[in-house]
Amino acid sequence: MTRRPIVYGLDIETDTRDDGLDPRVAPVLTVALSLGSHDEIFSGRESTLLFDLASRLRSLPAGVLATWNGAAFDLPFLAHRAARHQIDLGLRLCHDPSIKSPHPPLPGLRGAYRGAWFRHSHLDAYRMYKGDVGPVLRVSCSLKSIARLVGLAPIEVDRTRIHDLSREALHAYASSDARLARVLTERRMPGAARFIDRLDPLADDTTAIA
């Protein structure tokens, strides 16, 4: 019997006052980490939350970090912001031009990346659902659309006004997205394991983005 890996959901929310999609100007406001038993929030000063997130991931048993479009957004965004603070996250990234993202590359970055974080592997659940559920059912593969399709109830906000959310609303929204990424990945296990990122150990860019 194939052992089911531990799945952790991860989601970030960025400051939308200028351009929340530009890691050169927008800090990370909140990171949510969803475990099977509870969700954890990292918030406050950006350098502190990044350091605390890395410390927490280092302490957890090896598992799979599930994101939604994290290959093109969450992971490279975090790597870029950490590099600005000269923080070693323990996050390794390898650019993969074959990964198709629903959005243009983030400003200043090359596109989408495969990743690994300490002992954790990475799985972009968006790519998984886009590869089979989307074409078969002809549905949008946004996180909220897929969640509603399977009977889950996502929290929805105006993503262009993240900076206007109260602390409680921001944390609830980030937690919801991280939890949905985890649950939607867990529902596809063990078959989802084939979508886990495989990093080329000989690649020359398996370090944090500068």
N, C-alpha and C positions, 0 to 999 in steps of 0.2 A: 504493500500500500504506500502510495506517495504521501510523504509528510507535508502537511499544510504549513507554509511559512507564517511567521508572525507578520501582520500587516499594520503599518502605522500610516495614518493619513496626514498630509502636510499641506498647508495653504498659507499664503502670505497676502497681506493687504498693504498697499503703498499709498503715500501721500498724493492726493489728486489735485492739490491746489495749483500746481503748475502743469505738470504732465506726469501722471502716475505710471505711464508706460516707459518713462525714460530713466534708467538707473543712474544716469549722470547727474540728475537733479532731484529725483524723488527718493526720499528715504523710506525704508520699510517701517511701517507703523506697528504692525502686529504680525506675529507668526503663530498659527495654531497647529498643534500636534495632537492627533486623535489616536488614543490607545483603545484597546478593546473595552477597558473598564471605565475610562473617563477621558476628557479632553484637557489639554494643558495649553495655556496662553503665555506667550512671551511678548511683552510690550514695554513701553517706556523709551529711555534713551537708546538710540539705534545700536551703538557700539555695545552696550550692555546686553540688549536682547539677543544680539548675534552671538556674543560670547556665551550667554546662558543657554541658548539653543544648542550650540556645539557641545557644551558640557553635558547637556541632557542626552543628546543622541549618542555621545560616547559611552554613557552609562547604561544604555538600554541593551537588552539581548539582541543579537543580530537578527534582522528582519528585512522586510521590503518596505521602502518608503513609497507610498502611493500618492501621486499628484494628479491634477487635471490640467493638461498642457504645461506641466512642469518642465518638460524638456526645453521648451522655448521661452518660458517665463520665470516660474518660481526659482528654479535652480540657478540659471545664469544671472538672474537679478540679484539673488542673495550673494553669489560669488563676487559680482561686481561691487556691491556695497561693502562686503567684507574686505575686499582689496583696498578700498578707499580708507578703511580704518586700520589697515595692516593687521587684520585678524586672520589667523589660520583656522578656517572652519573644519578642516578635515574632509572637505568636499572635493572630489575629483571629477572633472568634466572633460569630455572628449567631443569635439564638434563632429556632427554627422550630417552632411548635406543631404542625405537621403530622407531625413525626417521632415515631413511636411507639416507645417503649422497653419492654423486657420488665420493667423495674422502675420504681418510683415515682421522681420527680425527687430528685436529691441534696438533702439539707437545705440550705436557704438559696439554692438555685438554681431557675431557672424551668423547667427541663426539658432538652430536647435542643437541640443547636446545630450549625449548619454552620460549618466552619472552614477557615482557611488559615494557613500558618505560613511566614513569609518568602516564598520563591518556591515553596513546596510547597503543593499542593492536598491535600485530605483526602478519603478514601473510607472510610466505615463498612461494612466487609465483612459485618457482622451484618445490616444492612439489606438488602444485596444478596441474601444467601442466604435471608433471611426472606421476601423478595419473590417468589422463584420455587422454589427447591429445597425449602423447608419445606412449602409447600402441595402441591406435586406428589408428594413422597415421604412426606408426613405424618410428618416427623421433627422432633425438637427442633433448634433452630438455635443451641444453645450451641456455643462454639468447639470443645470437646472432641468433641461428638457429630458435628459436620460433619467434623472432622479424621479421626476413626476411620472415618467413612463412606467417605472417599476413600483409605483405606489409610495414613494418617499416624499416628504414635505420639506423642500428647501426653504431657507430664509432668503428673501429677495430684497434688495435695496437698489438705489440709484448708484451704480458703480462709478459714475463720474463725480459723485459727491461724497466719497468715502471720508474725506476730511471733515465733513459736517456731522458725522455720526457721533453719538455719545459714546463714551468708553464702553458702556455695557452693550450697546447695539453693535459696535465694532467687534467686540469679542464674540458676541453671539453669532454674528455673520461669518467671521473667520472660522469659528468652531464648526459651524454647520457645513461649510465647504470642505474642511478637512475630514470631517466625519463621513460625508457623502463619498469622497474619494476612497476612503478606507472601506466602507460598506460595499460600494459598487465593485471594488477590486476583490474583496473577500467572496462575494457571490459568484465570482468567476473562477475561483480556485478549485482544484489545482491546475486546471487548464490555462489559467492566466499566467502561469509561471513562464510560458514561452515568450511572453512579452517583456520579461525583465531585461533591463539593459545589460549588455555585455561590453565591457570596455576592452579596447585593444591595449595590452600592457606596453606595446612598443610605440604607441602614439606619442607625439611630441607635445600635446597640449592637455595632458591629463592632470592639470593642476588648476588652481583657482584662476579665474579670469582677471587679467590686470585691468 
